[in-house]
Amino acid sequence: MKTVLAITLVFYTFITPVSAVTLTVDQVPEAKRTQDQHYLLPQEVFDFKTKEAAQTLLVDIRTPSELQFVGYTPLIDGNVPYITYDYSDWDAKNKEYKRDFNSGFTLQIEALLNKSGFTGGKQARIILMCRSGDRSAKAADLLAKSGYTNVWSAIEGFEGDKAKEGPSKGKRTVNGWKNANLPWTYELDKSKAYLE
């Protein structure tokens, strides 16, 4: 009886479609909101990529430097940065290098879909992951405006949000892929890297 139950549970786990948590607008910080309100928590992203990989394109939209020095999940299908940085120009207001929007973003997502063998065109399931969910929300809206209908934002991102108090104040220890102890690495895979 125990063997039958175990086999049934394993079978059920692999044939049951993955579902996403539904968050109400007031549960989502404004900077992370998308027009379609499609959000996934880290475990849900992991479940989609391990149980429905053939139907799920996972794109890390951070800069190549972020992947190299902060790490990334080897489950991504590729890296397509939403923004890049101009290291020859300084943004005094934000105290960082000047940001530039990747004007080829939508076309590069389409190319990654084709390269990865995804069918379904603009109805394909696409999950976008950035550092903490802000850029992925903006990128999801951009793809939605371009006609994509099944785009999801990994709402906590790879690193998660900053702690607002306590000994970890200001550090990204609150949530996110890394803090959920999901698989990640520093070892880049050239086939998934962004190459200009």
JOHU-V931857 format. One record per pair of residues at least 6 apart in sequence whose ideal C-beta (glycine too) atoms are under 8 Angstrom apart, sorted by the first residue. I is the first residue (numbers start at 1). GAP is how many residues later the second one is. D is the distance in Angstrom with one decimal. If there is no record, write none. Layout:
# JOHU-V931857
[[I | GAP | D] [I | GAP | D]]
This chain:
# JOHU-V931857
[[13 | 38 | 7.7] [14 | 37 | 6.5] [16 | 35 | 7.9] [17 | 35 | 7.1] [18 | 26 | 6.8] [18 | 29 | 4.5] [18 | 30 | 5.1] [18 | 33 | 5.4] [18 | 34 | 5.6] [20 | 18 | 7.3] [20 | 19 | 7.2] [20 | 20 | 5.4] [20 | 24 | 5.5] [20 | 132 | 7.0] [21 | 18 | 7.4] [21 | 19 | 7.5] [21 | 20 | 5.9] [21 | 23 | 6.4] [23 | 14 | 7.4] [23 | 16 | 5.3] [23 | 132 | 7.5] [25 | 8 | 6.7] [25 | 12 | 6.9] [28 | 9 | 7.7] [28 | 11 | 6.5] [28 | 127 | 6.9] [29 | 104 | 7.9] [31 | 102 | 7.8] [31 | 103 | 4.6] [31 | 106 | 6.9] [32 | 7 | 7.6] [32 | 100 | 8.0] [32 | 101 | 4.3] [32 | 102 | 6.0] [32 | 104 | 8.0] [32 | 105 | 4.9] [32 | 121 | 6.9] [32 | 123 | 5.6] [33 | 104 | 6.1] [34 | 103 | 4.9] [34 | 106 | 4.6] [34 | 107 | 5.6] [34 | 110 | 7.3] [34 | 117 | 7.8] [34 | 119 | 5.4] [35 | 106 | 5.2] [35 | 109 | 5.7] [36 | 104 | 7.1] [36 | 108 | 5.6] [36 | 115 | 7.0] [38 | 102 | 6.7] [38 | 112 | 7.7] [38 | 113 | 6.3] [38 | 114 | 4.4] [38 | 115 | 6.5] [39 | 113 | 6.8] [39 | 114 | 5.5] [39 | 116 | 4.2] [40 | 8 | 7.2] [40 | 87 | 6.2] [40 | 112 | 5.0] [40 | 113 | 7.2] [40 | 114 | 5.6] [40 | 115 | 6.6] [41 | 114 | 6.5] [41 | 115 | 6.4] [42 | 112 | 6.9] [42 | 114 | 5.7] [42 | 133 | 7.4] [42 | 134 | 6.4] [42 | 135 | 4.7] [42 | 138 | 4.2] [42 | 140 | 5.7] [43 | 137 | 6.3] [43 | 139 | 7.4] [45 | 13 | 6.8] [45 | 82 | 5.6] [45 | 84 | 6.9] [45 | 109 | 5.1] [45 | 132 | 7.3] [46 | 29 | 7.2] [46 | 134 | 8.0] [46 | 136 | 5.1] [46 | 137 | 7.9] [48 | 8 | 4.5] [48 | 10 | 7.6] [48 | 77 | 7.3] [48 | 79 | 6.5] [49 | 7 | 5.8] [49 | 9 | 5.3] [49 | 26 | 4.4] [49 | 78 | 7.8] [50 | 25 | 7.5] [52 | 73 | 7.8] [55 | 69 | 7.7] [55 | 70 | 5.6] [56 | 69 | 5.0] [56 | 70 | 8.0] [56 | 71 | 6.3] [57 | 20 | 5.1] [57 | 55 | 6.9] [57 | 56 | 6.0] [57 | 59 | 6.1] [57 | 61 | 5.6] [57 | 67 | 6.1] [57 | 68 | 6.8] [57 | 69 | 4.8] [57 | 70 | 7.1] [58 | 15 | 7.7] [58 | 17 | 5.9] [58 | 18 | 5.0] [58 | 19 | 5.5] [58 | 69 | 4.9] [58 | 71 | 6.7] [59 | 17 | 6.6] [59 | 18 | 6.4] [59 | 19 | 6.0] [59 | 20 | 7.3] [59 | 21 | 5.5] [59 | 50 | 6.6] [59 | 53 | 6.5] [59 | 67 | 6.5] [59 | 68 | 7.1] [59 | 69 | 5.5] [59 | 70 | 7.1] [60 | 7 | 6.2] [60 | 12 | 5.4] [60 | 13 | 7.5] [60 | 16 | 4.7] [60 | 18 | 7.6] [60 | 19 | 4.9] [60 | 20 | 7.9] [60 | 69 | 5.2] [60 | 70 | 7.7] [60 | 98 | 7.1] [61 | 18 | 7.6] [61 | 19 | 6.0] [61 | 20 | 6.1] [61 | 21 | 4.3] [61 | 44 | 7.9] [61 | 67 | 5.3] [61 | 68 | 6.8] [61 | 69 | 5.2] [61 | 74 | 5.9] [61 | 75 | 6.1] [61 | 78 | 5.3] [62 | 8 | 7.7] [62 | 10 | 7.7] [62 | 17 | 7.4] [62 | 19 | 6.5] [62 | 20 | 8.0] [62 | 67 | 7.7] [62 | 68 | 5.4] [62 | 69 | 5.9] [62 | 73 | 7.4] [62 | 96 | 6.9] [63 | 18 | 5.0] [63 | 20 | 7.2] [63 | 21 | 6.2] [63 | 22 | 6.4] [64 | 15 | 6.4] [64 | 17 | 6.7] [64 | 129 | 6.6] [64 | 130 | 5.0] [65 | 20 | 7.8] [66 | 6 | 7.9] [66 | 65 | 6.7] [66 | 92 | 8.0] [67 | 12 | 5.8] [67 | 121 | 6.5] [67 | 126 | 7.5] [68 | 118 | 7.4] [68 | 120 | 6.0] [69 | 117 | 7.8] [70 | 61 | 7.9] [70 | 88 | 7.2] [70 | 89 | 6.5] [71 | 87 | 7.5] [71 | 107 | 6.9] [71 | 113 | 4.8] [71 | 114 | 6.1] [71 | 115 | 5.0] [72 | 7 | 7.4] [72 | 86 | 6.7] [72 | 112 | 6.3] [72 | 113 | 7.0] [72 | 116 | 7.8] [73 | 56 | 7.7] [73 | 85 | 7.2] [73 | 104 | 6.1] [73 | 109 | 6.6] [73 | 110 | 5.8] [73 | 111 | 5.0] [73 | 112 | 7.7] [74 | 109 | 6.3] [74 | 110 | 7.5] [74 | 111 | 5.6] [74 | 115 | 6.6] [74 | 118 | 7.9] [75 | 108 | 6.7] [76 | 53 | 7.3] [76 | 116 | 5.7] [77 | 35 | 6.3] [77 | 39 | 4.9] [77 | 115 | 6.9] [78 | 34 | 4.6] [78 | 37 | 7.5] [78 | 38 | 7.2] [78 | 114 | 5.1] [78 | 115 | 8.0] [78 | 116 | 7.4] [79 | 113 | 6.1] [79 | 114 | 5.9] [79 | 115 | 4.2] [80 | 22 | 7.5] [80 | 25 | 6.3] [80 | 28 | 4.5] [80 | 29 | 5.7] [80 | 32 | 6.0] [80 | 114 | 6.3] [81 | 21 | 5.3] [81 | 24 | 7.8] [81 | 113 | 5.9] [82 | 19 | 7.5] [82 | 20 | 5.9] [82 | 23 | 5.9] [82 | 46 | 8.0] [82 | 48 | 6.8] [82 | 53 | 4.8] [82 | 54 | 7.8] [82 | 56 | 6.9] [82 | 57 | 4.6] [83 | 16 | 4.9] [83 | 17 | 6.4] [83 | 18 | 5.8] [83 | 19 | 6.1] [83 | 52 | 6.7] [84 | 15 | 7.5] [84 | 16 | 5.1] [84 | 18 | 5.8] [85 | 11 | 7.6] [85 | 12 | 4.3] [85 | 13 | 6.9] [85 | 14 | 6.1] [85 | 15 | 7.1] [86 | 11 | 6.1] [86 | 12 | 4.4] [86 | 13 | 7.7] [86 | 14 | 5.5] [87 | 10 | 5.3] [89 | 8 | 6.8] [89 | 9 | 3.9] [90 | 6 | 7.8] [90 | 7 | 6.4] [90 | 8 | 6.6] [91 | 6 | 6.8] [91 | 7 | 4.9] [91 | 8 | 7.0] [102 | 6 | 7.4] [105 | 34 | 6.8] [105 | 37 | 6.7] [106 | 36 | 6.6] [106 | 37 | 6.5] [106 | 40 | 4.9] [109 | 17 | 6.9] [109 | 34 | 6.5] [109 | 39 | 8.0] [113 | 8 | 7.9] [113 | 11 | 5.9] [113 | 13 | 7.6] [118 | 6 | 4.8] [122 | 24 | 7.7] [122 | 25 | 4.7] [122 | 26 | 4.8] [122 | 27 | 6.2] [123 | 25 | 7.9] [123 | 26 | 5.4] [123 | 27 | 5.7] [124 | 24 | 7.8] [124 | 26 | 6.3] [125 | 25 | 4.7] [125 | 27 | 7.1] [126 | 17 | 6.8] [126 | 22 | 6.5] [126 | 24 | 6.6] [126 | 25 | 4.8] [126 | 26 | 7.0] [127 | 24 | 7.9] [127 | 25 | 4.7] [127 | 26 | 7.8] [127 | 27 | 5.9] [128 | 8 | 4.1] [128 | 11 | 5.1] [128 | 12 | 5.7] [128 | 15 | 7.8] [128 | 23 | 6.7] [128 | 24 | 7.1] [128 | 25 | 5.7] [128 | 26 | 6.6] [129 | 7 | 6.0] [129 | 25 | 4.0] [129 | 28 | 6.1] [129 | 29 | 5.7] [129 | 48 | 7.0] [130 | 6 | 4.4] [130 | 9 | 7.5] [130 | 24 | 7.6] [130 | 27 | 5.1] [130 | 28 | 7.1] [131 | 26 | 4.9] [131 | 27 | 6.0] [131 | 28 | 5.0] [131 | 41 | 7.7] [132 | 24 | 6.8] [132 | 25 | 4.0] [132 | 27 | 6.1] [132 | 28 | 6.1] [132 | 29 | 5.4] [132 | 40 | 7.0] [132 | 44 | 6.7] [133 | 20 | 6.2] [133 | 21 | 6.7] [133 | 22 | 4.6] [133 | 23 | 5.8] [133 | 24 | 4.7] [133 | 28 | 7.9] [134 | 23 | 7.9] [136 | 17 | 4.2] [136 | 18 | 5.8] [136 | 19 | 7.7] [136 | 21 | 6.7] [137 | 16 | 5.0] [137 | 18 | 7.9] [139 | 14 | 7.9] [140 | 11 | 4.6] [140 | 12 | 7.0] [140 | 13 | 4.7] [143 | 8 | 4.7] [144 | 7 | 6.0] [154 | 23 | 7.2] [156 | 19 | 4.3] [156 | 20 | 4.5] [156 | 21 | 7.1] [156 | 24 | 7.9] [157 | 19 | 5.3] [157 | 20 | 7.0] [158 | 18 | 6.0] [158 | 19 | 4.7] [158 | 20 | 6.2] [158 | 26 | 7.5] [159 | 13 | 4.2] [159 | 17 | 5.1] [159 | 18 | 7.6] [159 | 19 | 5.9] [159 | 20 | 7.9] [160 | 12 | 4.9] [160 | 13 | 7.0] [160 | 14 | 5.2] [160 | 15 | 4.2] [160 | 16 | 2.4] [160 | 17 | 7.5] [160 | 18 | 6.9] [160 | 19 | 5.0] [161 | 11 | 6.6] [161 | 13 | 4.3] [161 | 14 | 5.8] [161 | 15 | 7.1] [162 | 7 | 7.8] [162 | 8 | 5.6] [162 | 9 | 6.4] [162 | 10 | 5.6] [162 | 11 | 7.8] [162 | 12 | 6.8] [163 | 6 | 5.3] [163 | 7 | 6.8] [163 | 8 | 5.8] [163 | 9 | 7.9] [163 | 10 | 5.1] [163 | 11 | 5.5] [172 | 7 | 7.7] [173 | 6 | 6.2] [177 | 7 | 6.6] [178 | 6 | 5.8]]
